[in-house]
Amino acid sequence: MGTKIKMVLVKKGMNVVQLADLLETSPQNLYKKFKRDNFSEKELQEIAHVLGIQYEGIFTLEDGTKI
């Protein structure tokens, strides 16, 4: 998920330090999360919110069913 977040940041013309500022956390804390690729569902929703985008955490089965 960390890679996807970084891709969004590139498209938004932002960096991790700017995202950390929007999330009111330290850049060091956010870099650690990226290193471990350890983001909770709540954190992913918060990232989407501060970036003004939509996050949809879904599973898609082989037959196209989304859960």
PDB file of N, CA, C, O and CB in Angstrom:
ATOM      1  N   MET A   1       0.820  -1.194   0.000  1.00  0.00           N
ATOM      2  CA  MET A   1       0.000   0.000   0.000  1.00  0.00           C
ATOM      3  C   MET A   1       0.864   1.259   0.000  1.00  0.00           C
ATOM      4  O   MET A   1       0.478   2.292  -0.547  1.00  0.00           O
ATOM      5  CB  MET A   1      -0.933  -0.002   1.203  1.00  0.00           C
ATOM      6  N   GLY A   2       2.036   1.155   0.621  1.00  0.00           N
ATOM      7  CA  GLY A   2       2.937   2.304   0.660  1.00  0.00           C
ATOM      8  C   GLY A   2       3.294   2.795  -0.729  1.00  0.00           C
ATOM      9  O   GLY A   2       3.378   4.000  -0.964  1.00  0.00           O
ATOM     10  N   THR A   3       3.504   1.861  -1.653  1.00  0.00           N
ATOM     11  CA  THR A   3       3.835   2.229  -3.031  1.00  0.00           C
ATOM     12  C   THR A   3       2.688   2.993  -3.673  1.00  0.00           C
ATOM     13  O   THR A   3       2.910   3.968  -4.390  1.00  0.00           O
ATOM     14  CB  THR A   3       4.167   0.979  -3.859  1.00  0.00           C
ATOM     15  N   LYS A   4       1.470   2.554  -3.418  1.00  0.00           N
ATOM     16  CA  LYS A   4       0.310   3.244  -3.986  1.00  0.00           C
ATOM     17  C   LYS A   4       0.183   4.659  -3.430  1.00  0.00           C
ATOM     18  O   LYS A   4      -0.143   5.593  -4.161  1.00  0.00           O
ATOM     19  CB  LYS A   4      -0.971   2.452  -3.704  1.00  0.00           C
ATOM     20  N   ILE A   5       0.441   4.810  -2.134  1.00  0.00           N
ATOM     21  CA  ILE A   5       0.373   6.142  -1.527  1.00  0.00           C
ATOM     22  C   ILE A   5       1.424   7.040  -2.157  1.00  0.00           C
ATOM     23  O   ILE A   5       1.149   8.201  -2.462  1.00  0.00           O
ATOM     24  CB  ILE A   5       0.573   6.067   0.010  1.00  0.00           C
ATOM     25  N   LYS A   6       2.623   6.515  -2.354  1.00  0.00           N
ATOM     26  CA  LYS A   6       3.691   7.311  -2.975  1.00  0.00           C
ATOM     27  C   LYS A   6       3.326   7.697  -4.408  1.00  0.00           C
ATOM     28  O   LYS A   6       3.661   8.794  -4.857  1.00  0.00           O
ATOM     29  CB  LYS A   6       5.020   6.532  -2.963  1.00  0.00           C
ATOM     30  N   MET A   7       2.645   6.807  -5.128  1.00  0.00           N
ATOM     31  CA  MET A   7       2.203   7.124  -6.486  1.00  0.00           C
ATOM     32  C   MET A   7       1.194   8.274  -6.465  1.00  0.00           C
ATOM     33  O   MET A   7       1.234   9.163  -7.315  1.00  0.00           O
ATOM     34  CB  MET A   7       1.584   5.877  -7.159  1.00  0.00           C
ATOM     35  N   VAL A   8       0.298   8.245  -5.490  1.00  0.00           N
ATOM     36  CA  VAL A   8      -0.679   9.334  -5.352  1.00  0.00           C
ATOM     37  C   VAL A   8       0.046  10.640  -5.057  1.00  0.00           C
ATOM     38  O   VAL A   8      -0.283  11.681  -5.627  1.00  0.00           O
ATOM     39  CB  VAL A   8      -1.708   9.019  -4.228  1.00  0.00           C
ATOM     40  N   LEU A   9       1.034  10.586  -4.165  1.00  0.00           N
ATOM     41  CA  LEU A   9       1.778  11.797  -3.829  1.00  0.00           C
ATOM     42  C   LEU A   9       2.462  12.383  -5.057  1.00  0.00           C
ATOM     43  O   LEU A   9       2.456  13.600  -5.245  1.00  0.00           O
ATOM     44  CB  LEU A   9       2.812  11.503  -2.745  1.00  0.00           C
ATOM     45  N   VAL A  10       3.052  11.534  -5.897  1.00  0.00           N
ATOM     46  CA  VAL A  10       3.700  12.013  -7.119  1.00  0.00           C
ATOM     47  C   VAL A  10       2.671  12.708  -8.012  1.00  0.00           C
ATOM     48  O   VAL A  10       2.927  13.799  -8.522  1.00  0.00           O
ATOM     49  CB  VAL A  10       4.378  10.839  -7.880  1.00  0.00           C
ATOM     50  N   LYS A  11       1.518  12.083  -8.198  1.00  0.00           N
ATOM     51  CA  LYS A  11       0.469  12.679  -9.038  1.00  0.00           C
ATOM     52  C   LYS A  11      -0.030  14.006  -8.466  1.00  0.00           C
ATOM     53  O   LYS A  11      -0.441  14.897  -9.210  1.00  0.00           O
ATOM     54  CB  LYS A  11      -0.706  11.706  -9.186  1.00  0.00           C
ATOM     55  N   LYS A  12       0.012  14.128  -7.138  1.00  0.00           N
ATOM     56  CA  LYS A  12      -0.434  15.357  -6.469  1.00  0.00           C
ATOM     57  C   LYS A  12       0.693  16.392  -6.369  1.00  0.00           C
ATOM     58  O   LYS A  12       0.461  17.519  -5.931  1.00  0.00           O
ATOM     59  CB  LYS A  12      -0.964  15.030  -5.067  1.00  0.00           C
ATOM     60  N   GLY A  13       1.914  16.011  -6.774  1.00  0.00           N
ATOM     61  CA  GLY A  13       3.052  16.930  -6.675  1.00  0.00           C
ATOM     62  C   GLY A  13       3.474  17.173  -5.233  1.00  0.00           C
ATOM     63  O   GLY A  13       3.922  18.264  -4.883  1.00  0.00           O
ATOM     64  N   MET A  14       3.327  16.149  -4.404  1.00  0.00           N
ATOM     65  CA  MET A  14       3.627  16.269  -2.982  1.00  0.00           C
ATOM     66  C   MET A  14       4.690  15.267  -2.589  1.00  0.00           C
ATOM     67  O   MET A  14       5.046  14.372  -3.356  1.00  0.00           O
ATOM     68  CB  MET A  14       2.364  16.067  -2.136  1.00  0.00           C
ATOM     69  N   ASN A  15       5.196  15.440  -1.356  1.00  0.00           N
ATOM     70  CA  ASN A  15       6.151  14.470  -0.820  1.00  0.00           C
ATOM     71  C   ASN A  15       5.672  13.989   0.547  1.00  0.00           C
ATOM     72  O   ASN A  15       4.656  14.455   1.063  1.00  0.00           O
ATOM     73  CB  ASN A  15       7.574  15.090  -0.716  1.00  0.00           C
ATOM     74  N   VAL A  16       6.411  13.059   1.117  1.00  0.00           N
ATOM     75  CA  VAL A  16       6.028  12.446   2.392  1.00  0.00           C
ATOM     76  C   VAL A  16       6.023  13.476   3.520  1.00  0.00           C
ATOM     77  O   VAL A  16       5.180  13.406   4.415  1.00  0.00           O
ATOM     78  CB  VAL A  16       6.982  11.293   2.739  1.00  0.00           C
ATOM     79  N   VAL A  17       6.939  14.417   3.488  1.00  0.00           N
ATOM     80  CA  VAL A  17       6.994  15.445   4.540  1.00  0.00           C
ATOM     81  C   VAL A  17       5.715  16.285   4.516  1.00  0.00           C
ATOM     82  O   VAL A  17       5.161  16.608   5.567  1.00  0.00           O
ATOM     83  CB  VAL A  17       8.247  16.359   4.358  1.00  0.00           C
ATOM     84  N   GLN A  18       5.254  16.632   3.330  1.00  0.00           N
ATOM     85  CA  GLN A  18       4.015  17.410   3.220  1.00  0.00           C
ATOM     86  C   GLN A  18       2.812  16.605   3.694  1.00  0.00           C
ATOM     87  O   GLN A  18       1.921  17.137   4.357  1.00  0.00           O
ATOM     88  CB  GLN A  18       3.799  17.869   1.775  1.00  0.00           C
ATOM     89  N   LEU A  19       2.791  15.324   3.352  1.00  0.00           N
ATOM     90  CA  LEU A  19       1.703  14.466   3.817  1.00  0.00           C
ATOM     91  C   LEU A  19       1.723  14.358   5.340  1.00  0.00           C
ATOM     92  O   LEU A  19       0.674  14.429   5.982  1.00  0.00           O
ATOM     93  CB  LEU A  19       1.806  13.065   3.179  1.00  0.00           C
ATOM     94  N   ALA A  20       2.895  14.190   5.912  1.00  0.00           N
ATOM     95  CA  ALA A  20       3.017  14.107   7.374  1.00  0.00           C
ATOM     96  C   ALA A  20       2.456  15.370   8.021  1.00  0.00           C
ATOM     97  O   ALA A  20       1.777  15.300   9.045  1.00  0.00           O
ATOM     98  CB  ALA A  20       4.498  13.900   7.792  1.00  0.00           C
ATOM     99  N   ASP A  21       2.740  16.515   7.424  1.00  0.00           N
ATOM    100  CA  ASP A  21       2.232  17.779   7.957  1.00  0.00           C
ATOM    101  C   ASP A  21       0.699  17.796   7.921  1.00  0.00           C
ATOM    102  O   ASP A  21       0.058  18.202   8.891  1.00  0.00           O
ATOM    103  CB  ASP A  21       2.804  18.974   7.156  1.00  0.00           C
ATOM    104  N   LEU A  22       0.122  17.361   6.815  1.00  0.00           N
ATOM    105  CA  LEU A  22      -1.347  17.316   6.704  1.00  0.00           C
ATOM    106  C   LEU A  22      -1.959  16.355   7.721  1.00  0.00           C
ATOM    107  O   LEU A  22      -3.054  16.592   8.232  1.00  0.00           O
ATOM    108  CB  LEU A  22      -1.761  16.899   5.284  1.00  0.00           C
ATOM    109  N   LEU A  23      -1.239  15.266   8.010  1.00  0.00           N
ATOM    110  CA  LEU A  23      -1.733  14.266   8.956  1.00  0.00           C
ATOM    111  C   LEU A  23      -1.414  14.625  10.401  1.00  0.00           C
ATOM    112  O   LEU A  23      -1.814  13.918  11.326  1.00  0.00           O
ATOM    113  CB  LEU A  23      -1.146  12.913   8.630  1.00  0.00           C
ATOM    114  N   GLU A  24      -0.687  15.734  10.591  1.00  0.00           N
ATOM    115  CA  GLU A  24      -0.273  16.190  11.918  1.00  0.00           C
ATOM    116  C   GLU A  24       0.536  15.121  12.643  1.00  0.00           C
ATOM    117  O   GLU A  24       0.306  14.833  13.818  1.00  0.00           O
ATOM    118  CB  GLU A  24      -1.496  16.576  12.752  1.00  0.00           C
ATOM    119  N   THR A  25       1.481  14.544  11.921  1.00  0.00           N
ATOM    120  CA  THR A  25       2.407  13.568  12.487  1.00  0.00           C
ATOM    121  C   THR A  25       3.815  13.949  12.032  1.00  0.00           C
ATOM    122  O   THR A  25       3.987  14.826  11.186  1.00  0.00           O
ATOM    123  CB  THR A  25       2.039  12.098  12.049  1.00  0.00           C
ATOM    124  N   SER A  26       4.801  13.293  12.592  1.00  0.00           N
ATOM    125  CA  SER A  26       6.176  13.613  12.205  1.00  0.00           C
ATOM    126  C   SER A  26       6.537  12.867  10.921  1.00  0.00           C
ATOM    127  O   SER A  26       6.043  11.766  10.680  1.00  0.00           O
ATOM    128  CB  SER A  26       7.168  13.250  13.345  1.00  0.00           C
ATOM    129  N   PRO A  27       7.388  13.459  10.110  1.00  0.00           N
ATOM    130  CA  PRO A  27       7.861  12.748   8.920  1.00  0.00           C
ATOM    131  C   PRO A  27       8.529  11.422   9.284  1.00  0.00           C
ATOM    132  O   PRO A  27       8.393  10.441   8.553  1.00  0.00           O
ATOM    133  CB  PRO A  27       8.840  13.624   8.137  1.00  0.00           C
ATOM    134  N   GLN A  28       9.246  11.385  10.404  1.00  0.00           N
ATOM    135  CA  GLN A  28       9.917  10.156  10.833  1.00  0.00           C
ATOM    136  C   GLN A  28       8.907   9.042  11.068  1.00  0.00           C
ATOM    137  O   GLN A  28       9.127   7.903  10.656  1.00  0.00           O
ATOM    138  CB  GLN A  28      10.734  10.404  12.107  1.00  0.00           C
ATOM    139  N   ASN A  29       7.803   9.366  11.727  1.00  0.00           N
ATOM    140  CA  ASN A  29       6.766   8.377  11.995  1.00  0.00           C
ATOM    141  C   ASN A  29       6.180   7.845  10.688  1.00  0.00           C
ATOM    142  O   ASN A  29       5.964   6.643  10.535  1.00  0.00           O
ATOM    143  CB  ASN A  29       5.656   8.985  12.870  1.00  0.00           C
ATOM    144  N   LEU A  30       5.931   8.748   9.760  1.00  0.00           N
ATOM    145  CA  LEU A  30       5.351   8.334   8.487  1.00  0.00           C
ATOM    146  C   LEU A  30       6.346   7.512   7.674  1.00  0.00           C
ATOM    147  O   LEU A  30       5.957   6.532   7.038  1.00  0.00           O
ATOM    148  CB  LEU A  30       4.897   9.557   7.685  1.00  0.00           C
ATOM    149  N   TYR A  31       7.624   7.892   7.682  1.00  0.00           N
ATOM    150  CA  TYR A  31       8.644   7.107   6.975  1.00  0.00           C
ATOM    151  C   TYR A  31       8.725   5.686   7.538  1.00  0.00           C
ATOM    152  O   TYR A  31       8.913   4.729   6.788  1.00  0.00           O
ATOM    153  CB  TYR A  31      10.023   7.797   7.075  1.00  0.00           C
ATOM    154  N   LYS A  32       8.583   5.549   8.865  1.00  0.00           N
ATOM    155  CA  LYS A  32       8.596   4.212   9.478  1.00  0.00           C
ATOM    156  C   LYS A  32       7.414   3.378   8.985  1.00  0.00           C
ATOM    157  O   LYS A  32       7.554   2.185   8.715  1.00  0.00           O
ATOM    158  CB  LYS A  32       8.560   4.322  11.019  1.00  0.00           C
ATOM    159  N   LYS A  33       6.250   4.019   8.872  1.00  0.00           N
ATOM    160  CA  LYS A  33       5.073   3.304   8.377  1.00  0.00           C
ATOM    161  C   LYS A  33       5.290   2.842   6.935  1.00  0.00           C
ATOM    162  O   LYS A  33       4.913   1.729   6.568  1.00  0.00           O
ATOM    163  CB  LYS A  33       3.820   4.200   8.469  1.00  0.00           C
ATOM    164  N   PHE A  34       5.902   3.712   6.121  1.00  0.00           N
ATOM    165  CA  PHE A  34       6.196   3.320   4.744  1.00  0.00           C
ATOM    166  C   PHE A  34       7.193   2.160   4.713  1.00  0.00           C
ATOM    167  O   PHE A  34       7.043   1.230   3.921  1.00  0.00           O
ATOM    168  CB  PHE A  34       6.747   4.518   3.950  1.00  0.00           C
ATOM    169  N   LYS A  35       8.195   2.216   5.565  1.00  0.00           N
ATOM    170  CA  LYS A  35       9.219   1.164   5.580  1.00  0.00           C
ATOM    171  C   LYS A  35       8.611  -0.194   5.931  1.00  0.00           C
ATOM    172  O   LYS A  35       8.954  -1.211   5.328  1.00  0.00           O
ATOM    173  CB  LYS A  35      10.333   1.515   6.580  1.00  0.00           C
ATOM    174  N   ARG A  36       7.697  -0.201   6.920  1.00  0.00           N
ATOM    175  CA  ARG A  36       7.037  -1.452   7.336  1.00  0.00           C
ATOM    176  C   ARG A  36       5.823  -1.765   6.476  1.00  0.00           C
ATOM    177  O   ARG A  36       5.275  -2.865   6.549  1.00  0.00           O
ATOM    178  CB  ARG A  36       6.615  -1.369   8.801  1.00  0.00           C
ATOM    179  N   ASP A  37       5.399  -0.799   5.655  1.00  0.00           N
ATOM    180  CA  ASP A  37       4.164  -0.899   4.881  1.00  0.00           C
ATOM    181  C   ASP A  37       3.019  -1.285   5.811  1.00  0.00           C
ATOM    182  O   ASP A  37       2.282  -2.242   5.575  1.00  0.00           O
ATOM    183  CB  ASP A  37       4.309  -1.932   3.726  1.00  0.00           C
ATOM    184  N   ASN A  38       2.904  -0.494   6.885  1.00  0.00           N
ATOM    185  CA  ASN A  38       2.009  -0.808   7.991  1.00  0.00           C
ATOM    186  C   ASN A  38       0.969   0.305   8.162  1.00  0.00           C
ATOM    187  O   ASN A  38       1.116   1.170   9.026  1.00  0.00           O
ATOM    188  CB  ASN A  38       2.811  -1.007   9.298  1.00  0.00           C
ATOM    189  N   PHE A  39      -0.080   0.279   7.336  1.00  0.00           N
ATOM    190  CA  PHE A  39      -1.134   1.286   7.402  1.00  0.00           C
ATOM    191  C   PHE A  39      -2.454   0.605   7.740  1.00  0.00           C
ATOM    192  O   PHE A  39      -2.843  -0.375   7.105  1.00  0.00           O
ATOM    193  CB  PHE A  39      -1.244   2.070   6.063  1.00  0.00           C
ATOM    194  N   SER A  40      -3.132   1.136   8.747  1.00  0.00           N
ATOM    195  CA  SER A  40      -4.447   0.602   9.098  1.00  0.00           C
ATOM    196  C   SER A  40      -5.488   1.153   8.123  1.00  0.00           C
ATOM    197  O   SER A  40      -5.238   2.123   7.408  1.00  0.00           O
ATOM    198  CB  SER A  40      -4.822   0.962  10.570  1.00  0.00           C
ATOM    199  N   GLU A  41      -6.637   0.526   8.110  1.00  0.00           N
ATOM    200  CA  GLU A  41      -7.746   0.996   7.270  1.00  0.00           C
ATOM    201  C   GLU A  41      -8.100   2.438   7.629  1.00  0.00           C
ATOM    202  O   GLU A  41      -8.350   3.260   6.747  1.00  0.00           O
ATOM    203  CB  GLU A  41      -8.991   0.076   7.434  1.00  0.00           C
ATOM    204  N   LYS A  42      -8.120   2.736   8.906  1.00  0.00           N
ATOM    205  CA  LYS A  42      -8.439   4.092   9.369  1.00  0.00           C
ATOM    206  C   LYS A  42      -7.410   5.093   8.855  1.00  0.00           C
ATOM    207  O   LYS A  42      -7.770   6.185   8.417  1.00  0.00           O
ATOM    208  CB  LYS A  42      -8.501   4.139  10.908  1.00  0.00           C
ATOM    209  N   GLU A  43      -6.130   4.724   8.908  1.00  0.00           N
ATOM    210  CA  GLU A  43      -5.077   5.622   8.426  1.00  0.00           C
ATOM    211  C   GLU A  43      -5.192   5.854   6.925  1.00  0.00           C
ATOM    212  O   GLU A  43      -4.978   6.968   6.446  1.00  0.00           O
ATOM    213  CB  GLU A  43      -3.695   5.052   8.762  1.00  0.00           C
ATOM    214  N   LEU A  44      -5.527   4.808   6.188  1.00  0.00           N
ATOM    215  CA  LEU A  44      -5.683   4.955   4.740  1.00  0.00           C
ATOM    216  C   LEU A  44      -6.837   5.894   4.417  1.00  0.00           C
ATOM    217  O   LEU A  44      -6.744   6.701   3.492  1.00  0.00           O
ATOM    218  CB  LEU A  44      -5.911   3.585   4.078  1.00  0.00           C
ATOM    219  N   GLN A  45      -7.919   5.791   5.171  1.00  0.00           N
ATOM    220  CA  GLN A  45      -9.049   6.688   4.970  1.00  0.00           C
ATOM    221  C   GLN A  45      -8.672   8.123   5.318  1.00  0.00           C
ATOM    222  O   GLN A  45      -9.093   9.060   4.640  1.00  0.00           O
ATOM    223  CB  GLN A  45     -10.244   6.237   5.811  1.00  0.00           C
ATOM    224  N   GLU A  46      -7.881   8.295   6.368  1.00  0.00           N
ATOM    225  CA  GLU A  46      -7.441   9.633   6.768  1.00  0.00           C
ATOM    226  C   GLU A  46      -6.521  10.240   5.717  1.00  0.00           C
ATOM    227  O   GLU A  46      -6.620  11.428   5.407  1.00  0.00           O
ATOM    228  CB  GLU A  46      -6.726   9.579   8.125  1.00  0.00           C
ATOM    229  N   ILE A  47      -5.627   9.422   5.170  1.00  0.00           N
ATOM    230  CA  ILE A  47      -4.730   9.904   4.106  1.00  0.00           C
ATOM    231  C   ILE A  47      -5.558  10.380   2.916  1.00  0.00           C
ATOM    232  O   ILE A  47      -5.319  11.459   2.374  1.00  0.00           O
ATOM    233  CB  ILE A  47      -3.734   8.784   3.664  1.00  0.00           C
ATOM    234  N   ALA A  48      -6.528   9.570   2.519  1.00  0.00           N
ATOM    235  CA  ALA A  48      -7.394   9.967   1.401  1.00  0.00           C
ATOM    236  C   ALA A  48      -8.115  11.268   1.711  1.00  0.00           C
ATOM    237  O   ALA A  48      -8.217  12.147   0.856  1.00  0.00           O
ATOM    238  CB  ALA A  48      -8.416   8.863   1.088  1.00  0.00           C
ATOM    239  N   HIS A  49      -8.612  11.388   2.929  1.00  0.00           N
ATOM    240  CA  HIS A  49      -9.347  12.589   3.326  1.00  0.00           C
ATOM    241  C   HIS A  49      -8.477  13.838   3.218  1.00  0.00           C
ATOM    242  O   HIS A  49      -8.896  14.831   2.623  1.00  0.00           O
ATOM    243  CB  HIS A  49      -9.871  12.441   4.756  1.00  0.00           C
ATOM    244  N   VAL A  50      -7.266  13.801   3.787  1.00  0.00           N
ATOM    245  CA  VAL A  50      -6.418  14.994   3.772  1.00  0.00           C
ATOM    246  C   VAL A  50      -5.915  15.317   2.367  1.00  0.00           C
ATOM    247  O   VAL A  50      -5.562  16.461   2.081  1.00  0.00           O
ATOM    248  CB  VAL A  50      -5.235  14.808   4.713  1.00  0.00           C
ATOM    249  N   LEU A  51      -5.882  14.309   1.487  1.00  0.00           N
ATOM    250  CA  LEU A  51      -5.455  14.540   0.107  1.00  0.00           C
ATOM    251  C   LEU A  51      -6.627  14.907  -0.810  1.00  0.00           C
ATOM    252  O   LEU A  51      -6.436  15.250  -1.977  1.00  0.00           O
ATOM    253  CB  LEU A  51      -4.749  13.301  -0.431  1.00  0.00           C
ATOM    254  N   GLY A  52      -7.839  14.828  -0.261  1.00  0.00           N
ATOM    255  CA  GLY A  52      -9.017  15.184  -1.045  1.00  0.00           C
ATOM    256  C   GLY A  52      -9.340  14.168  -2.124  1.00  0.00           C
ATOM    257  O   GLY A  52      -9.829  14.519  -3.198  1.00  0.00           O
ATOM    258  N   ILE A  53      -9.063  12.903  -1.831  1.00  0.00           N
ATOM    259  CA  ILE A  53      -9.345  11.832  -2.795  1.00  0.00           C
ATOM    260  C   ILE A  53     -10.185  10.757  -2.121  1.00  0.00           C
ATOM    261  O   ILE A  53     -10.473  10.841  -0.927  1.00  0.00           O
ATOM    262  CB  ILE A  53      -8.028  11.222  -3.360  1.00  0.00           C
ATOM    263  N   GLN A  54     -10.572   9.753  -2.887  1.00  0.00           N
ATOM    264  CA  GLN A  54     -11.408   8.675  -2.366  1.00  0.00           C
ATOM    265  C   GLN A  54     -10.570   7.416  -2.189  1.00  0.00           C
ATOM    266  O   GLN A  54      -9.741   7.086  -3.038  1.00  0.00           O
ATOM    267  CB  GLN A  54     -12.606   8.402  -3.306  1.00  0.00           C
ATOM    268  N   TYR A  55     -10.789   6.718  -1.083  1.00  0.00           N
ATOM    269  CA  TYR A  55     -10.151   5.432  -0.838  1.00  0.00           C
ATOM    270  C   TYR A  55     -11.230   4.390  -0.704  1.00  0.00           C
ATOM    271  O   TYR A  55     -12.177   4.563   0.064  1.00  0.00           O
ATOM    272  CB  TYR A  55      -9.254   5.468   0.424  1.00  0.00           C
ATOM    273  N   GLU A  56     -11.095   3.303  -1.449  1.00  0.00           N
ATOM    274  CA  GLU A  56     -12.040   2.193  -1.358  1.00  0.00           C
ATOM    275  C   GLU A  56     -11.254   0.923  -1.102  1.00  0.00           C
ATOM    276  O   GLU A  56     -10.577   0.422  -2.000  1.00  0.00           O
ATOM    277  CB  GLU A  56     -12.904   2.067  -2.653  1.00  0.00           C
ATOM    278  N   GLY A  57     -11.334   0.402   0.093  1.00  0.00           N
ATOM    279  CA  GLY A  57     -10.668  -0.857   0.423  1.00  0.00           C
ATOM    280  C   GLY A  57     -11.623  -2.003   0.131  1.00  0.00           C
ATOM    281  O   GLY A  57     -12.578  -2.228   0.875  1.00  0.00           O
ATOM    282  N   ILE A  58     -11.367  -2.726  -0.948  1.00  0.00           N
ATOM    283  CA  ILE A  58     -12.275  -3.798  -1.349  1.00  0.00           C
ATOM    284  C   ILE A  58     -11.502  -5.051  -1.749  1.00  0.00           C
ATOM    285  O   ILE A  58     -10.330  -4.994  -2.118  1.00  0.00           O
ATOM    286  CB  ILE A  58     -13.164  -3.337  -2.506  1.00  0.00           C
ATOM    287  N   PHE A  59     -12.184  -6.164  -1.665  1.00  0.00           N
ATOM    288  CA  PHE A  59     -11.693  -7.424  -2.210  1.00  0.00           C
ATOM    289  C   PHE A  59     -12.508  -7.687  -3.466  1.00  0.00           C
ATOM    290  O   PHE A  59     -13.726  -7.503  -3.469  1.00  0.00           O
ATOM    291  CB  PHE A  59     -11.810  -8.615  -1.168  1.00  0.00           C
ATOM    292  N   THR A  60     -11.847  -8.115  -4.523  1.00  0.00           N
ATOM    293  CA  THR A  60     -12.547  -8.491  -5.746  1.00  0.00           C
ATOM    294  C   THR A  60     -12.279  -9.965  -6.022  1.00  0.00           C
ATOM    295  O   THR A  60     -11.134 -10.373  -6.218  1.00  0.00           O
ATOM    296  CB  THR A  60     -12.100  -7.605  -6.952  1.00  0.00           C
ATOM    297  N   LEU A  61     -13.342 -10.754  -6.035  1.00  0.00           N
ATOM    298  CA  LEU A  61     -13.222 -12.205  -6.280  1.00  0.00           C
ATOM    299  C   LEU A  61     -13.040 -12.476  -7.771  1.00  0.00           C
ATOM    300  O   LEU A  61     -13.230 -11.597  -8.611  1.00  0.00           O
ATOM    301  CB  LEU A  61     -14.475 -12.962  -5.749  1.00  0.00           C
ATOM    302  N   GLU A  62     -12.665 -13.717  -8.073  1.00  0.00           N
ATOM    303  CA  GLU A  62     -12.416 -14.116  -9.456  1.00  0.00           C
ATOM    304  C   GLU A  62     -13.580 -13.833 -10.391  1.00  0.00           C
ATOM    305  O   GLU A  62     -13.385 -13.508 -11.563  1.00  0.00           O
ATOM    306  CB  GLU A  62     -12.091 -15.571  -9.506  1.00  0.00           C
ATOM    307  N   ASP A  63     -14.796 -13.959  -9.862  1.00  0.00           N
ATOM    308  CA  ASP A  63     -15.980 -13.734 -10.699  1.00  0.00           C
ATOM    309  C   ASP A  63     -16.372 -12.266 -10.798  1.00  0.00           C
ATOM    310  O   ASP A  63     -17.405 -11.934 -11.380  1.00  0.00           O
ATOM    311  CB  ASP A  63     -17.143 -14.523 -10.159  1.00  0.00           C
ATOM    312  N   GLY A  64     -15.542 -11.379 -10.226  1.00  0.00           N
ATOM    313  CA  GLY A  64     -15.815  -9.954 -10.288  1.00  0.00           C
ATOM    314  C   GLY A  64     -16.590  -9.414  -9.100  1.00  0.00           C
ATOM    315  O   GLY A  64     -16.801  -8.206  -8.993  1.00  0.00           O
ATOM    316  N   THR A  65     -17.014 -10.292  -8.212  1.00  0.00           N
ATOM    317  CA  THR A  65     -17.743  -9.862  -7.020  1.00  0.00           C
ATOM    318  C   THR A  65     -16.813  -9.038  -6.140  1.00  0.00           C
ATOM    319  O   THR A  65     -15.677  -9.429  -5.874  1.00  0.00           O
ATOM    320  CB  THR A  65     -18.310 -11.082  -6.236  1.00  0.00           C
ATOM    321  N   LYS A  66     -17.319  -7.885  -5.691  1.00  0.00           N
ATOM    322  CA  LYS A  66     -16.533  -7.016  -4.812  1.00  0.00           C
ATOM    323  C   LYS A  66     -17.074  -7.085  -3.392  1.00  0.00           C
ATOM    324  O   LYS A  66     -18.278  -6.968  -3.163  1.00  0.00           O
ATOM    325  CB  LYS A  66     -16.549  -5.558  -5.323  1.00  0.00           C
ATOM    326  N   ILE A  67     -16.177  -7.274  -2.457  1.00  0.00           N
ATOM    327  CA  ILE A  67     -16.563  -7.367  -1.047  1.00  0.00           C
ATOM    328  C   ILE A  67     -15.800  -6.304  -0.266  1.00  0.00           C
ATOM    329  O   ILE A  67     -15.965  -6.193   0.949  1.00  0.00           O
ATOM    330  CB  ILE A  67     -16.278  -8.797  -0.471  1.00  0.00           C
TER     331      ILE A  67
END
